[in-house]
Amino acid sequence: MKIVHIISGLRVGGAEALLLNLVAESRAAGIEHVVICLSDMDTMAERFRAAGAEVRLLGMRPGAPNPLLLLRLTKWIVEARPDIVQTWMYHADIFGGAAALLARLVFRLRGPRHRLALVWGVHRTEVPTAKVGVLLKALARLCAMASNRMPDSVICCANAAFRTHADYGYERSKMRVIHNGFDVHTFVPDATARAALLGSLGLPSHATLIGIVGRANPAKDYDNFLRAAALLRPRVADCHFVMVGRDVDANNEPLGRTIDELGLTGACHLLGPRNDLRAIMPAFDILCLSSRTEGLPTVVGEAMACGVPCVVTDVGDTGQLVGDTGLVVPPRNPVELSNALEKMATLSIEQRKSLGKRARERIVESFSIAICWQNYRDMYAALLRAKGVTKA
């Protein structure tokens, strides 16, 4: 089976991480992957190549689509002769979907006809509003209008994403949920990680490390996290907040001002974007997700795979992911979030370790990348059989 993936960019993000894991997981099965990035954002390109994928950059710029680039993308699809074209998120769904339809026409004219299946990917829970972005809202509307004709299937990363997009007008009969999978071989418990991170931050061994991982974006609601941290700190001695993500660093002046205003200077450690999360995540005593919207958050699954108990907001399918291995609170409520963090922080070390052990078991048994890939593969195979094509 050969799959062409079309994605807006290859910067570090949840959908990009899932795609990378799927490529790596399926390599042993002989699946061929071509990853086409619509833009020139190629931060993760070498990691995809190392995983065995061919990577191409289309070089689109923000603004009006370039028809010449649409033709180039069509040409690349025709050259690849894929069995599946899998697009990732709204931009790629529309632009990549149009190119896939043109490629089908080329195959039909050349004969004998090469049959390919087109699959869209939905990787956010809430349908974008104009406040999020006028272009993104327009693309989502186009996707809803075209979903009954353009794709053969629409994959949603969470039940919550399915519901909101079906209600928005997506063709319900073509939609199905495949939860994200997590790399349980890379993200593992590490008894040495905590001491290493404490040492690098100059903190004592009795400090409680509460981690949060995510880019500086309103959806991640760092304001909620910091206000909860300010409420928590007087109640839990020596708790420290390790913050990791793009633009979560000393150059983010609004974030720095909020930290100062809340009296958290010295308690917050801003590490910025990191490519060594596998070493940092197991060091946390607790992982916090303070988001106001999510699908199925990658960072929570990775933390659980590392044996770290989580305190999360009830957004998307996050509560379903965590189950009874952590604590779930309403979004946009720093009081509830601080109370849950206090409850988790004041458990004994053995109690937290027990929760962490159960969290890893839950990921391995129900949310591993192996299970995720098998679900994708079964779905691809079913689509191809419906077209009269037999593939492994």
MIDRENDO-287346 format. One record per residue (C-alpha): residue in one letter; x, y, z. Coordinates in nm, 3 decimals, always signed. Each point is the difference from the previous one (the first is absolute). Layout:
  r        X        Y        Z
  A        X        Y        Z
...
end
This chain:
  r        X        Y        Z
  M   +0.000   +0.000   +0.000
  K   +0.123   +0.347   -0.087
  I   -0.134   +0.308   +0.178
  V   +0.046   +0.366   -0.090
  H   -0.055   +0.224   +0.302
  I   -0.072   +0.369   -0.057
  I   +0.043   +0.232   +0.298
  S   +0.015   +0.378   +0.043
  G   +0.339   +0.013   +0.173
  L   +0.256   -0.212   +0.179
  R   +0.047   +0.205   +0.314
  V   -0.024   -0.181   +0.332
  G   -0.364   -0.067   +0.084
  G   -0.244   -0.274   +0.097
  A   -0.114   -0.098   -0.350
  E   +0.358   +0.010   -0.127
  A   +0.116   -0.220   +0.288
  L   -0.277   -0.250   -0.070
  L   +0.091   -0.016   -0.369
  L   +0.367   -0.055   +0.083
  N   -0.090   -0.281   +0.239
  L   -0.225   -0.164   -0.260
  V   +0.278   +0.013   -0.259
  A   +0.250   -0.155   +0.243
  E   -0.243   -0.264   +0.125
  S   -0.096   -0.120   -0.350
  R   +0.353   -0.011   -0.138
  A   +0.053   -0.366   +0.092
  A   -0.318   -0.092   -0.190
  G   +0.147   +0.134   -0.324
  I   -0.242   +0.292   -0.032
  E   +0.137   +0.280   -0.220
  H   -0.063   +0.357   +0.116
  V   +0.042   +0.328   -0.188
  V   -0.053   +0.307   +0.219
  I   -0.079   +0.320   -0.190
  C   +0.018   +0.320   +0.201
  L   -0.205   +0.281   -0.155
  S   +0.218   +0.273   +0.153
  D   +0.373   +0.021   +0.057
  M   -0.030   -0.059   +0.379
  D   +0.227   -0.301   +0.018
  T   +0.115   -0.020   +0.365
  M   -0.081   -0.372   +0.014
  A   +0.096   -0.091   -0.357
  E   +0.322   -0.180   +0.089
  R   -0.178   -0.204   +0.266
  F   -0.248   -0.117   -0.264
  R   +0.281   -0.093   -0.235
  A   +0.173   -0.190   +0.278
  A   -0.326   -0.190   +0.057
  G   +0.005   -0.110   -0.363
  A   -0.232   +0.250   -0.172
  E   +0.069   +0.199   -0.313
  V   -0.058   +0.368   +0.078
  R   -0.086   +0.275   -0.249
  L   -0.059   +0.370   +0.070
  L   -0.250   +0.180   -0.224
  G   +0.093   +0.346   +0.130
  M   -0.343   +0.165   +0.015
  R   -0.013   +0.348   +0.150
  P   -0.284   +0.138   +0.215
  G   -0.276   +0.159   -0.204
  A   -0.177   -0.096   -0.319
  P   +0.076   -0.351   -0.131
  N   +0.234   -0.018   -0.296
  P   -0.155   -0.203   -0.288
  L   +0.347   -0.095   -0.121
  L   +0.073   -0.159   +0.335
  L   -0.327   -0.193   -0.023
  L   +0.118   -0.140   -0.334
  R   +0.341   -0.084   +0.149
  L   -0.165   -0.181   +0.290
  T   -0.219   -0.192   -0.246
  K   +0.312   -0.096   -0.197
  W   +0.169   -0.129   +0.315
  I   -0.302   -0.215   +0.083
  V   -0.011   -0.141   -0.351
  E   +0.372   -0.077   +0.014
  A   -0.038   -0.177   +0.334
  R   -0.300   -0.211   -0.113
  P   -0.124   -0.045   +0.358
  D   -0.274   -0.231   +0.116
  I   -0.101   +0.252   +0.268
  V   +0.018   +0.380   +0.017
  Q   -0.032   +0.100   +0.365
  T   -0.040   +0.370   +0.073
  W   +0.053   +0.159   +0.342
  M   -0.212   +0.296   +0.112
  Y   -0.212   +0.255   -0.186
  H   +0.256   +0.160   -0.234
  A   +0.127   -0.336   -0.118
  D   -0.351   -0.148   -0.016
  I   -0.114   +0.258   -0.256
  F   +0.321   +0.067   -0.195
  G   +0.128   -0.357   +0.017
  G   -0.346   -0.137   -0.067
  A   -0.031   +0.209   -0.317
  A   +0.340   -0.125   -0.118
  A   -0.101   -0.361   +0.071
  L   -0.315   +0.039   -0.210
  L   +0.206   +0.145   -0.286
  A   +0.241   -0.292   +0.033
  R   -0.292   -0.241   -0.025
  L   -0.103   +0.171   -0.324
  V   +0.352   -0.039   -0.140
  F   +0.003   -0.369   +0.088
  R   -0.340   -0.045   -0.162
  L   +0.113   +0.170   -0.322
  R   +0.320   -0.202   -0.018
  G   -0.164   -0.338   +0.068
  P   -0.001   -0.261   +0.123
  R   -0.143   +0.193   +0.290
  H   +0.204   +0.018   +0.319
  R   -0.235   +0.014   +0.298
  L   +0.085   +0.194   +0.311
  A   -0.196   +0.076   +0.314
  L   -0.010   +0.351   +0.149
  V   -0.018   +0.031   +0.378
  W   -0.032   +0.326   +0.192
  G   +0.122   +0.058   +0.354
  V   -0.172   +0.210   +0.269
  H   +0.236   +0.082   +0.287
  R   -0.177   +0.266   +0.201
  T   -0.313   -0.014   +0.210
  E   -0.160   +0.338   -0.049
  V   -0.092   +0.126   -0.344
  P   +0.196   +0.325   -0.050
  T   -0.180   +0.330   +0.041
  A   +0.086   +0.332   -0.161
  K   +0.176   +0.094   +0.322
  V   +0.242   -0.290   -0.052
  G   +0.052   +0.095   -0.364
  V   -0.220   +0.103   -0.292
  L   +0.193   -0.218   -0.248
  L   -0.010   -0.303   +0.228
  K   -0.373   +0.045   +0.052
  A   -0.052   +0.025   -0.377
  L   +0.204   -0.315   -0.059
  A   -0.201   -0.190   +0.260
  R   -0.322   +0.111   -0.170
  L   +0.135   -0.113   -0.339
  C   +0.094   -0.335   +0.151
  A   -0.349   -0.046   +0.141
  M   -0.156   +0.083   -0.339
  A   +0.235   -0.231   -0.192
  S   +0.006   -0.289   +0.248
  N   -0.288   -0.185   -0.163
  R   +0.180   -0.016   -0.338
  M   +0.376   +0.050   +0.029
  P   +0.141   -0.247   +0.260
  D   -0.067   -0.371   +0.027
  S   +0.033   +0.022   +0.377
  V   +0.053   +0.261   +0.272
  I   +0.205   -0.104   +0.303
  C   -0.053   +0.187   +0.327
  C   +0.255   -0.024   +0.280
  A   -0.268   +0.010   +0.271
  N   -0.369   -0.061   +0.058
  A   -0.038   +0.366   +0.091
  A   +0.145   +0.100   -0.339
  F   -0.242   -0.236   -0.173
  R   -0.300   +0.154   +0.175
  T   +0.088   +0.365   -0.061
  H   +0.090   -0.049   -0.367
  A   -0.300   -0.219   -0.074
  D   -0.223   +0.265   +0.157
  Y   +0.180   +0.262   -0.212
  G   -0.101   -0.175   -0.321
  Y   +0.264   -0.264   -0.073
  E   -0.141   -0.312   -0.165
  R   -0.061   -0.218   +0.303
  S   -0.010   -0.328   -0.195
  K   +0.362   +0.045   -0.109
  M   +0.136   +0.086   +0.343
  R   +0.162   -0.230   +0.252
  V   +0.219   +0.039   +0.309
  I   +0.354   -0.134   +0.028
  H   +0.159   +0.118   +0.321
  N   +0.360   +0.117   -0.013
  G   +0.262   -0.254   +0.099
  F   +0.309   +0.050   +0.214
  D   +0.353   -0.133   -0.026
  V   +0.029   -0.225   +0.304
  H   +0.355   -0.100   -0.088
  T   +0.142   +0.353   -0.012
  F   -0.203   +0.143   +0.288
  V   +0.076   -0.223   +0.296
  P   +0.049   +0.042   +0.375
  D   +0.354   +0.108   +0.090
  A   +0.107   -0.006   +0.364
  T   +0.299   +0.227   -0.071
  A   -0.190   +0.276   -0.184
  R   -0.131   +0.183   +0.306
  A   +0.339   +0.048   +0.164
  A   +0.147   +0.115   -0.330
  L   -0.265   +0.267   -0.053
  L   +0.016   +0.117   +0.363
  G   +0.375   +0.034   -0.034
  S   -0.023   +0.197   -0.323
  L   -0.249   +0.240   +0.160
  G   +0.194   +0.028   +0.326
  L   -0.290   -0.129   +0.209
  P   +0.006   -0.215   +0.315
  S   -0.094   -0.367   -0.010
  H   -0.320   +0.060   +0.201
  A   -0.144   +0.245   -0.256
  T   -0.325   -0.102   -0.172
  L   +0.026   +0.037   -0.377
  I   -0.325   +0.086   -0.179
  G   +0.051   -0.002   -0.375
  I   -0.200   +0.153   -0.282
  V   +0.084   -0.050   -0.367
  G   -0.152   +0.202   -0.283
  R   +0.059   +0.300   -0.222
  A   -0.092   +0.349   +0.119
  N   -0.348   +0.017   -0.149
  P   -0.340   +0.100   +0.142
  A   -0.125   -0.356   -0.053
  K   +0.257   -0.127   +0.252
  D   -0.121   +0.258   +0.255
  Y   +0.324   +0.072   +0.183
  D   -0.187   +0.273   +0.188
  N   -0.218   -0.271   +0.157
  F   +0.309   -0.200   +0.093
  L   +0.186   +0.294   +0.153
  R   -0.298   +0.117   +0.203
  A   -0.042   -0.354   +0.132
  A   +0.373   -0.008   +0.079
  A   -0.027   +0.328   +0.194
  L   -0.284   -0.146   +0.207
  L   +0.189   -0.325   +0.057
  R   +0.342   +0.128   +0.099
  P   -0.090   +0.128   +0.349
  R   -0.167   -0.335   +0.076
  V   +0.270   -0.237   -0.131
  A   +0.356   +0.082   +0.105
  D   +0.280   -0.019   -0.256
  C   -0.219   -0.064   -0.303
  H   +0.160   +0.112   -0.324
  F   -0.156   +0.037   -0.343
  V   +0.197   -0.120   -0.301
  M   -0.140   +0.152   -0.320
  V   +0.102   -0.139   -0.340
  G   -0.108   +0.107   -0.349
  R   +0.042   +0.231   -0.293
  D   +0.015   +0.365   +0.115
  V   -0.011   -0.110   +0.364
  D   +0.328   +0.169   +0.083
  A   +0.156   +0.321   +0.134
  N   -0.074   +0.181   -0.327
  N   -0.375   -0.028   +0.056
  E   -0.058   +0.331   +0.178
  P   -0.377   -0.037   +0.067
  L   +0.060   -0.340   +0.157
  G   +0.284   +0.139   +0.209
  R   -0.215   +0.291   +0.121
  T   -0.277   -0.238   +0.109
  I   +0.251   -0.211   +0.193
  D   +0.135   +0.310   +0.176
  E   -0.346   +0.141   +0.076
  L   -0.109   -0.329   +0.156
  G   +0.308   -0.020   +0.220
  L   +0.133   -0.311   -0.173
  T   +0.346   +0.130   -0.085
  G   +0.250   -0.268   +0.093
  A   -0.265   -0.271   +0.007
  C   -0.054   -0.015   -0.376
  H   +0.269   -0.147   -0.223
  L   -0.051   +0.083   -0.368
  L   +0.190   -0.248   -0.217
  G   -0.134   +0.100   -0.341
  P   -0.031   -0.259   -0.279
  R   +0.190   -0.322   +0.066
  N   +0.079   -0.301   -0.215
  D   +0.085   -0.217   +0.302
  L   -0.346   -0.042   +0.151
  R   +0.066   -0.370   +0.044
  A   +0.264   +0.100   +0.260
  I   -0.200   +0.283   +0.162
  M   -0.347   -0.155   +0.025
  P   +0.092   -0.285   +0.241
  A   +0.150   +0.260   +0.238
  F   -0.337   +0.157   +0.080
  D   -0.183   -0.093   +0.318
  I   -0.322   +0.120   -0.167
  L   -0.090   +0.101   -0.356
  C   -0.261   +0.277   -0.029
  L   -0.214   +0.077   -0.303
  S   -0.185   +0.331   +0.042
  S   -0.142   +0.028   -0.354
  R   -0.336   +0.145   -0.093
  T   -0.018   -0.222   -0.312
  E   +0.170   -0.321   -0.114
  G   -0.071   -0.312   -0.202
  L   +0.206   -0.278   +0.156
  P   +0.310   +0.178   +0.136
  T   +0.332   -0.160   -0.088
  V   +0.182   +0.133   +0.304
  V   -0.242   -0.168   +0.240
  G   +0.038   -0.338   -0.168
  E   +0.378   +0.035   -0.001
  A   +0.009   +0.095   +0.367
  M   -0.221   -0.296   +0.089
  A   +0.230   -0.228   -0.200
  C   +0.285   +0.133   +0.218
  G   -0.192   -0.097   +0.313
  V   -0.089   +0.358   +0.094
  P   -0.347   +0.064   +0.152
  C   -0.191   +0.284   -0.164
  V   -0.233   +0.281   +0.104
  V   -0.193   +0.114   -0.306
  T   -0.290   +0.214   -0.114
  D   -0.304   -0.180   -0.135
  V   +0.042   +0.092   -0.367
  G   -0.035   -0.218   -0.307
  D   +0.060   -0.364   +0.089
  T   +0.260   +0.080   +0.266
  G   -0.214   -0.136   +0.282
  Q   -0.049   -0.325   -0.189
  L   +0.376   -0.024   -0.052
  V   +0.086   +0.054   +0.367
  G   -0.280   -0.215   +0.141
  D   +0.045   -0.073   +0.370
  T   +0.378   +0.045   -0.008
  G   -0.011   +0.378   +0.057
  L   -0.227   +0.292   +0.080
  V   -0.231   +0.183   -0.241
  V   -0.139   +0.351   +0.062
  P   -0.207   +0.251   -0.198
  P   +0.191   +0.231   -0.240
  R   +0.051   +0.372   +0.075
  N   -0.029   -0.056   +0.375
  P   +0.329   +0.066   +0.182
  V   -0.155   -0.068   +0.341
  E   -0.105   -0.353   -0.096
  L   +0.333   -0.054   -0.175
  S   +0.199   +0.112   +0.304
  N   -0.207   -0.224   +0.228
  A   +0.065   -0.302   -0.220
  L   +0.372   +0.079   -0.020
  E   +0.008   +0.029   +0.381
  K   -0.174   -0.334   +0.038
  M   +0.250   -0.167   -0.234
  A   +0.304   +0.177   +0.147
  T   -0.087   -0.101   +0.357
  L   -0.033   -0.370   -0.079
  S   +0.287   -0.213   +0.123
  I   +0.276   -0.082   -0.245
  E   -0.117   -0.361   -0.006
  Q   -0.358   +0.104   -0.076
  R   +0.115   +0.214   -0.295
  K   +0.222   -0.282   -0.123
  S   -0.298   -0.236   +0.012
  L   -0.209   +0.242   -0.207
  G   +0.287   +0.042   -0.244
  K   +0.036   -0.377   -0.039
  R   -0.369   -0.031   -0.077
  A   +0.025   +0.293   -0.245
  R   +0.274   -0.173   -0.199
  E   -0.193   -0.327   -0.003
  R   -0.304   +0.186   -0.137
  I   +0.203   +0.153   -0.285
  V   +0.170   -0.329   -0.090
  E   -0.325   -0.196   +0.002
  S   -0.232   +0.248   -0.173
  F   +0.185   +0.296   -0.155
  S   +0.334   -0.123   -0.136
  I   +0.120   +0.104   -0.346
  A   -0.014   -0.369   -0.101
  I   -0.374   -0.009   +0.068
  C   -0.048   +0.336   -0.174
  W   +0.189   -0.114   -0.312
  Q   -0.198   -0.325   -0.018
  N   -0.322   +0.203   +0.005
  Y   +0.127   +0.223   -0.281
  R   +0.121   -0.301   -0.200
  D   -0.330   -0.184   +0.036
  M   -0.189   +0.310   -0.110
  Y   +0.229   +0.052   -0.303
  A   -0.037   -0.366   -0.100
  A   -0.379   +0.019   +0.023
  L   -0.009   +0.310   -0.223
  L   +0.222   -0.167   -0.260
  R   -0.207   -0.319   +0.002
  A   -0.309   +0.211   -0.065
  K   +0.179   +0.131   -0.311
  G   +0.093   -0.350   -0.112
  V   +0.364   +0.034   +0.103
  T   +0.172   -0.262   +0.217
  K   +0.292   +0.126   +0.207
  A   +0.185   -0.125   +0.308
end
